[in-house]
Amino acid sequence: MNLLIVDDESIVIDSLISDINWSKLGITGVYTAFNIRQAKEIFEGTAVDIMLCDIEMPQGSGLDLLDWVREHSETTESIIMTCHADFHFAKRAMKLGSLDYILKPLPYEELEIVVAKAVDKIIKDKETVNLGEKWFRHQSILMERFWIDVLNRSISLQASHIEKIATERSIPFCALDKFVPVLIHIQRWHKPINQRDERILEYALKNTAEEMMKSESSVIQVIPFTRGSLLAIISFDEANYKEQELNRLCEQYITACRSYFFCDLTCYIGGQVYVNQLPELVDELIVTQRNNVAHNNKVMRLGSEPLRISSAIRKPDQQMWTVLLREGSQQKIVMEAERYLVNLAHAFELDASALYLFQQFITQTQYYMMRQEGAPFQSFFGDVKLVELSENATRSIPDFLAWISGFTETISALKKEKDPNLSVIEHIMAFITQHLDMPLTREEIAQQVYLNPDYLDRLCKREKGMSVTELLVLERLKLAESLLLKTEMPVSRVAVSVGYSNLSHFSRRFKKHTGMNPLEYRLKSLT
């Protein structure tokens, strides 16, 4: 702690420095000045905690210095010294913030008591300031916790009980106040960011919202809500609440966030309600946000704009999508998906559930075709990036298009792979097994491995002892045996399931293979 002695008499200064044990009083630095000018220079370069100042000096009164110190160094404690016991001087010194007033010649014991008093006051003032700063730092956390408790219904929603809880937590609140909730949802960042950067940017978005959404007639509290969302709770003087003004402030906020924080976001505004109505209203805002998959960077007022008014969803064209997915053109698939979704949005048929149904349609159609082609679709389960895209696909049209683009790219790669470790015969065996219910020809099977049918027959006879056609018939009949033994499926249905549209033809083939017709084979297994 630093002390400055200001006196035009050097003998006074020297005796004070030598005769008083300043370190015992907690003083670590003692500075001296012989006039006001020197004193001011010391103040400009050093933090002075205590000033011991004479009143009568030839180059300016100590009271004038005291007046200057009060303006330029509010935390300095001042002690006035004088040779005259003039009450006028004492009164003015006290008005200028002097801690005490001591007569010369200085009684050192009394001076030590006064300096110790000043040191004690400074220490207590610093503790009070630190406590105040600590309370201020934690106040925002207390406010956030209070509103989260209200929104989660962790406390009773009776207005009197909420007011009591607020009082206990030193939070300004009145049960008669009305609030307008604004859900701020970050739809996407314009560039990849890690989780730490995301938290920093969300904090910046929070501070910006508190600054830009507040009007002269409102009080605002913005709290982190869910990941990617903030909730602004705005209290208005009911007579001064203007919907259009809040809309305008939110629009300006969205524009600023796009420019400075590189993100797309939408603000969902609720109505003006009492505190006990707030949780239910915020729940409605959350549902609205989840179902908004078509609009970006927009202010949406609850109930003013329908997201989906049609109970039916026009179905995708099955044949067209089968052709598109089989061709595998990523550009065409993404363009068609976008066209379909935009049309749904214009017809008010698009929400999160509609996106989910479309995603399921694409996935199931593609998996069915891959199964027919014998492609290794199990590889999807190891694609972490595709899983992440899939989880986000129902959030918005851009997220869906990102997923279908990645999905198509992965399909393309898998089709090219088709497990290079398999031999030619293993490839055709896998293909045959997946297509036993279809009327396959030798030529169609040969196309799967890009070989001439006659050459494939020679390979097959060498490895399996029979032609491709004979192998196909054998696999059909082996499946038929299994279905007859393990299911109650009618014989006619079994025939179709193994690729025979003609029941008589199937029965003849089966009898030639087993020595019994299909019905006899089933009955024998029961005896």
N, C-alpha and C positions, 0 to 999 in steps of 0.2 A: 504494500500500500504506500502511495507517495504523498509527501507533505511539502507544501511551498510556504516559506516565510517571506513576507513582503514588509520591509521596514527600511527607512532611509538612514537609520543609525547602524553602522557596521558593528559597534560594540554589543548592541542588543542581539543582532543575528549571531555573532560569534559565541556569546554566552549561551544562547539557546541551543546551539549545535553541540557545544562541549559539555554543558551541565545537565542535560536531560538524556536519559537512556531511551532513545527513540525505538530501538529494536524491541525493547521490553514491551512497548505499547503496540507493537505490530507494524511499526513504520519501517519500511525497507529502503526507501529513498527520500532524502531531504534535499530540496532545491531552495535557492535563495534569489531574491530580487530586491533592488534598492529603489525601484520606482514602478509606476504602472506600466510603462512601456516594456521594461524587462519582464515583468510578470506576464504580460500578454504573449510575449515571445515564447516563454516557457509553456504556457497553456497550448500554444499552437503546435508544439513538438512533443508534448508529454501529457499523459493522462494524470491529472492532479485530483487526488481523492479528498485531501483536506488543505485548506488555505488558512494560514495564520497571518492576519493583515493589520497593519497600523492604520489609523484613520488619518492622522495629521502627517502629510508628506508634502514637500515643497512643489513637486511636479504633478500633483493631482491627489484628490481626496481618496482614501480607502473605500469610502462609500460609493464613489463613482466606479471603482474597480469591482466592488461587490455587485453593482448593477450590471456591469458588463459580463461578469462571471455567471450571474443568474441566467443571462440570455444565451451564452456560448458554452456553458458547461453545467448543465442542470444537476448532475449527480455530485458535484463538488460540495462538501460541507465546509462552511466558512466560520472562523472564529475571529472576532474583532478585538484589537488592542488599542487602548487610548490612555492618555495622561489625565483626561478630564472626565469627571463623573457627571457628565451632562446627560440628563434623561432624554433630551431631544435626539442626541446621537444614537443612544441605545434604541430608542423607539424606531428610528429610521432604519438602523441596521437590522433589526428584527423583521421589519416589513420587507427588506430586501433579501430575506432568507438566511440571515446569519443564525448559526446554531447557538452561539453564546457571545457574551460581551465581558472582557476582562480588563481591569485597570492596571496601568503601569505604576510603579515597577511590578513586574510580573511575579506573583507568588507561584513558584514552580510546582508545588504540590497541587495547588488548585488548577494550574494549567494542565498537569498530567491527567487530573480527573476529567477535565473538559475534553482533552484529546481522546482519552479512553472512551468517553461517551460518544464522541464522533465516530471512532472506529467501530464501536458496537452498533451504532445506528446504520453505518454503511453495510456491515455484515448482514444485519437483519433485513435491510432493504434489498440486498442482492438475493437473499434466500426467498423473499417474497416475489421478486421478479422471476427467479428460476421456477418457483412453484406455479406462478401465473403462466409462464411459457409452457411448462409441462402440462398444465391443465388445458391450455389452448391447443397443444398438439394432440391431446387425447380427446378433446371435445368433439372433433369431427368423427372419431371412431365411435364415441358414445352416441352421437346423432345417427350414424349409420346403423349401429346395433339396435337403437330404438325403433327406427323405421322398418328394419328387417323383422323385428319381433312383431310389429303390427301387421306387416304384410303376410308373414307366415302364420298369423293367428296364434302366436306363442303366448300372447297375453289376451285377457278378456277384451272384447271389442266394445264394451260399454264406454261411452265417452268419458264419464267421470273417472273410471278406472284408468283409462289411458292418460288422462290429465294428471292423476296421482302419480303414475309411473314416471311421467315426464318431469314432474316436480322433484321426485326423489333423485333423478339423474341430472338435475340442474339444466334441463332442456326447456327453452321457452316454448310454451304451447298453450293454446286456449281451445276448449272443447267446442266453442262456437265458430271456430275458424273453418273455412272451406278450402279444399285443396284440388288442384288439377294435376293428375299424373301424366307425364310424358315419357313413354318408353323409347329409348334411343337404341336402335339395333344396328350393329356394324355388320353389313352384309358381306363385305369382302375387303381385303387389302389389295392395293394395286400391285404390290410386289411381295415376294416371299419374305416373311419375317419369322424370327424365332420367338419362343414364348416370353422371354425376358423383354424383348423389344415390344411385343404386343402389350404387355402390362404397362410399360412406360408410355406408350401411345394412348392407351385407354385412360391413364391418369391425366395426360394432356387433354384428351377429349372431355374428361370430367370437369377440369378447371375451365376449359373454354365454354362449356355449357353453362356453368355457374355465372360466367361473365356475360355471355351473349344473350341468354334467355331471360335474364332478369330485367324487369322494367321498374320504373319509379314507384309503382304501386304494388310491387310484389316482393315476396321473400322466397328464395329458392334453395333447396337442398338436393344435391345430386349424389346418388349412392351407386357403387358398383353392384350390379344385380346378379345376372348370370354371366357366364363367359360370353363375351361378345356383346353384352348389353349393359346399358346404364339406365337408371330410373331417376328422372327429375321430378321432385315433388314441389309444386309451386303453390304458395299461399297468396291469394289475392284479397284485397279489400273488395268485397262482393260487388259494390257499386261501380268499381273501376275495372272490372274484368271485361276485356274485349277479346273475343275469339280471333278476330282478324289480326289483331296486333300480335298475339301469340303465334299464329300461323306465320306471320312475316318474320318474327324473330327466329323461329325454327328453320325457315327457308334460308335465312342468312347464315345460320349455324351450319347447315348442310353444305352450303357453298364454300364456307371457310374451311370446313373439314376436308372436303375434296381437294382443295388447293394446298393446304398446309400439312395434312396428315395422310394424304394419299389413300383414301378409303371411300367406299360407298356406304351410305347409311340412310336409314329411314326413321322418321320421328312419328310415333303413334300417340295421338293426343286423346285423352279421355275427357269426360265432362267434369263439372265442378261439383264436388261431393263433400260430405262430412267425413271425418276420419274413420268412423266405423264402417263406411261404405267403400273405403279405399281398396281393401284386399280383393273384393269381388270385381271391382272395376279393373284393377291391374290384371287379374286373371283373364278378363275379356281382351285386354290389350295383348297379352301373351298369345292367346288363340289367334287373334288377328295377325300378329306378326308371323306366326308359324305358317299361316295359310297364304301369306303374301309371297308368292313365288314369281310374280311377273313385274312388280314395280320396284324401281331403284331410285335412291336419292329424292325421296318424296316425303311430303308431310301428309299424313293420313289421319283424319279425325274419325274416331270410333262411330260406326254406323252410318257415316256419310257417303261411303263408296263401297258397293258390294264387291267382294272378292270372288264369290261364286253364288249365282242365283239359280242356276239350273241343277236339278237333282240328278240329271243324266249326263253321262260323258260320251261323246261320240267316240266309237271304238276305232282303233287303228286298222288300216287295211291289211288283213293277214297275208294275202297273196303278195301284195306289193312289198311288204316288209320281209317276207321270206326270200324274195328275189334279191332285195337290197343286201340283206345279211349274207346271202350265199355269195354274191359278187364280192362283198367285202370292201367296197370303195369307201374309205373313211370320210372323204369330203362329201360324197352324196348322202351318206347316212346322217352325218351331222346336219347338213342343210335340210333334209327332209324332217328330221326330228324338230329342228327349230321352227320350220313352217307349221308343223302339226301343233306344237305347243302355243305358238303365237295365235293361231286360229282359235284354239281353246280359250286363250286369255280374252280375245276380242268377243267371244260368245259368252263370257262369264262362266266358263266351265272348268277353269283351272285353279286348283289349290294344291296343297301338299299331298292330299290323298290321291288326286288325279296324277300327279307326278309319280307317286309310288306305284300306282297301277300300271302306268306306262313303262316304268322301269322293270316291273315284273314281267310284263308282256315281252319286252325285248329280250330279257334274260332267258325266259323259258323257251322262246322261239329259237334262240341261238343254241341253247343247250340241247334241244331236241335234234337240231340239224347236226350238231357235233356228234351226238350219239349215233346218228345214222351213218355218219362218215367215219366213225371209229377214231375221232380225234381225242387226245388225252386231256379232257376238260378238267380233270382233277388238279392240274397245274394251277388253276385259278386260286386255290386255297393258300398258295405260298406268295401271292402277289400283294404285298403290303400296300403299295401305292394304289392299286386298284380297289382295295378294301376301303381305303380312306376316301377315294373319289366316290365310291358307292354309298358310303355313310352320309356324304354331303349332297348327294344327287337330288334329294327332295327339298332342298332349301330354296332353290331358285332355278330359273331357266338356264342362266350361265353355268351354274354348278352341274345341272343335268347334262348340258352339252359337253362339259369337261369330262364327265363320267363316260358318256357314250363314245366319246372320241378315244379315251383310254381303253375302254372295253373293246372297241373294234380293233384297235392296234394290237392288243393282247391276243385276240382271236386270230388275227392275221399271222402273228408269230407262231402260234400253236399249230395252225394249219400247215405251216412250212416245216415245222418240226416233225410231227407225226411219228415220234419216237424212232430216231435213226438206228437204234440198236436192234430193232426187229428185222428179221430176214424177210424176203419177199413172200414166202409161204405163210409166215406168221402174220404179215400184213393182211393178206387176203383172208386168212382164217378169222382175224379180228373183224374184218369187214363183213364176212359172211354171217358170223355170229350175231352181229348187230342188225342184220337185214333179212333174217330168216322169214319174216312175214311179208316180204316183198317179192314180186316176180322177177328175180334176177336172171341175167343171161351171162354166158361165158364172157362175152365181149365187155359187158359192164364191169365185171370183176377184174378183167385184165387192165382196163383203163385206170383202175385205182393204183396200179404199180407201174403204169406207163410201159407195158410189155405187149408184144404180139400174142393173141390168144393161143395160137399153136405152140409158141415157145413156152408160154406159161403152163400149158398142158404137159409138156415134156418135163418141166421142173417139178410139177406136182406129182407126176407118176414116179419120178426118181425119189422124191422125199416121202410121199404118202402112199405110193403104190396104186394110185387111181387118178383119173382125169379131174379137172376142175369141176365139171358137171356132176361127176359121180360123188365128189367130195361134198358138193352142195346138197345133193339128194340125201346123202348119209347124215349130214348135220340136221337136215329138216326132220328126218325120221327119228333120230335120237331125241330131238326136242319133243316130238309127238309122243314118244314112249313116256317121257317124263311127265308130260301134261296129263296123259291118260291115267298114269299111276298115282299122281300126287294131287290131282284136282278133280272136281266133279263137272268140269267143263264139257258141254255136249260135243259129240264127235265132230259135228259139222263146224263148231267153233274152233276145235283143235285144228282141223284141216286148214281153215283160213289163217290161223295164228302161225302156221308153219309154211305159208305161202302157196296153198292149193285152193284155188277157187272152185274146182270140180271135185265133189265128194267121192264119186266113183273112181276117179283117177287116183285120188289119195288112198282109198281103201285097197286098190290093186297094188300100189307101190308098197303100202304098209304090210300087206300079206306076203308079198314077195320077200320083204326084209325080215319078217318075224315068223312067218308060217301061219299067222292068224290075222283075221280081220281086226280092226280097231276095237270093236265091241267085245269080241272074244278075248282079246288081250287084257282088257280092263276087268272082265268078269273072272278070268283065271287068276288075276292078282288078288281077288277078294276071297278066294277059296283057300 
